[in-house]
Amino acid sequence: MTISDIRNGIETNLETISGLRAYSEIPDNPSFPAAIVVLNTVDYDQAFQRGLTQYNFTVSVVVGRASERAAQERLNLYASNTGDKSIKTAVESDKTLSGSAYDVRVVSMNSIGAVELNATTYIGMDYTVTVYAN
């Protein structure tokens, strides 16, 4: 198991949302709506003899121009606790991330706001995702 395996597992789970493009690495030119997996921190030695490591990710979801009403409504669907557009439901759909983890949890949706990319303002939100693996 590698960090790339975990990122790819999160990407695969996100791709279960119809119309959402998921990226396990930060893309140069993403297509929207997009979910981008970014590693934040790694907490080692959560169990004896390196038996458990906690990986903390941010999944940034960017949907469209900030002025579009439809983009804001799409964010509401992604932020839902359940449903076929729910980020939480999708990320947690395979708790083992294709066998690379013990467990994955979407802990929180942290912010909704403007995202500046290539001189265009989009709207997006960030999710905190915790993965437990060895």
C-alpha positions in Angstrom: 0.0 0.0 0.0 1.3 3.5 -0.9 -0.1 7.0 -0.6 -0.7 6.9 -4.3 -2.9 3.8 -3.8 -4.9 5.6 -1.2 -5.3 8.7 -3.4 -6.3 6.5 -6.3 -8.9 4.7 -4.1 -10.5 8.0 -3.1 -10.5 9.0 -6.7 -12.2 5.8 -7.8 -14.9 6.2 -5.1 -15.5 9.8 -6.1 -16.0 8.7 -9.7 -19.2 6.9 -8.7 -20.8 10.3 -8.8 -22.2 10.8 -12.3 -20.8 13.9 -14.0 -18.0 14.6 -11.4 -14.4 14.4 -12.6 -12.1 13.1 -9.9 -8.4 13.7 -9.8 -6.0 11.8 -7.4 -3.3 14.4 -8.2 -3.6 18.2 -8.7 -4.4 18.7 -12.4 -2.9 21.4 -14.6 -6.2 22.1 -16.3 -9.2 20.5 -14.6 -12.6 20.0 -16.1 -15.5 21.0 -13.9 -17.2 19.9 -11.8 -14.0 18.5 -10.3 -13.0 16.8 -7.1 -9.2 17.0 -6.3 -7.6 14.8 -3.7 -4.8 16.6 -1.7 -2.7 15.0 1.1 -2.4 17.3 4.1 -0.8 15.4 7.0 0.4 11.9 8.0 0.2 10.8 11.6 2.5 7.9 12.1 2.6 5.2 14.9 -1.1 5.3 15.7 -0.6 1.6 16.8 2.4 -0.3 18.0 5.1 -1.3 15.6 3.8 0.9 12.8 0.6 -1.0 12.7 -1.6 2.0 11.9 -1.0 5.3 10.2 -3.6 8.1 9.9 -3.6 10.0 6.6 -5.5 13.3 6.4 -6.7 14.6 3.0 -8.6 17.5 1.7 -10.9 16.8 -1.2 -11.6 20.1 -2.9 -14.7 20.2 -5.0 -15.0 22.9 -7.6 -18.2 23.1 -9.6 -18.4 26.2 -11.8 -18.4 30.0 -12.0 -19.2 31.6 -8.7 -22.0 33.6 -10.2 -24.0 30.6 -11.5 -27.0 29.6 -9.5 -26.8 26.1 -10.8 -23.2 25.8 -9.4 -24.4 26.7 -5.9 -27.3 24.3 -6.1 -24.8 21.5 -7.2 -22.7 22.2 -4.1 -25.8 21.6 -1.9 -26.3 18.2 -3.5 -22.6 17.3 -3.0 -22.8 18.5 0.7 -25.7 16.2 1.5 -25.2 13.4 4.0 -26.7 10.8 1.6 -27.8 10.5 -2.0 -26.2 9.7 -5.4 -24.4 13.1 -5.5 -23.2 13.0 -1.9 -19.4 13.3 -1.5 -19.6 11.6 1.9 -21.5 8.7 0.5 -19.2 8.3 -2.5 -15.9 8.5 -0.6 -17.2 6.0 2.0 -18.7 3.6 -0.6 -15.6 1.3 -0.4 -14.2 1.7 3.0 -11.0 -0.2 2.0 -10.3 2.0 -1.0 -9.7 -1.0 -3.2 -7.8 -2.8 -0.5 -5.3 0.0 0.4 -6.9 1.0 3.7 -8.6 -0.2 6.8 -11.2 2.6 6.9 -12.0 5.9 5.3 -14.2 8.7 6.8 -15.4 12.0 5.5 -15.1 14.0 8.7 -16.4 17.4 7.7 -17.2 19.9 4.9 -15.1 22.8 5.9 -15.8 25.8 3.7 -17.7 27.1 0.7 -16.1 29.9 -1.2 -14.5 31.4 -4.2 -11.6 29.7 -6.0 -9.4 31.6 -8.4 -8.1 29.5 -11.3 -6.6 30.9 -14.5 -8.1 34.4 -13.9 -11.6 33.0 -13.5 -13.5 32.8 -10.2 -15.2 29.5 -9.5 -17.1 28.3 -6.4 -16.1 25.2 -4.4 -15.8 23.6 -1.1 -13.4 21.5 0.9 -13.9 18.2 2.7 -11.7 16.7 5.4 -11.1 13.0 4.7 -9.4 10.7 7.2 -7.9 7.3 6.1 -6.6 4.6 8.4 -4.0 2.3 6.8 -0.7 0.7 7.6 
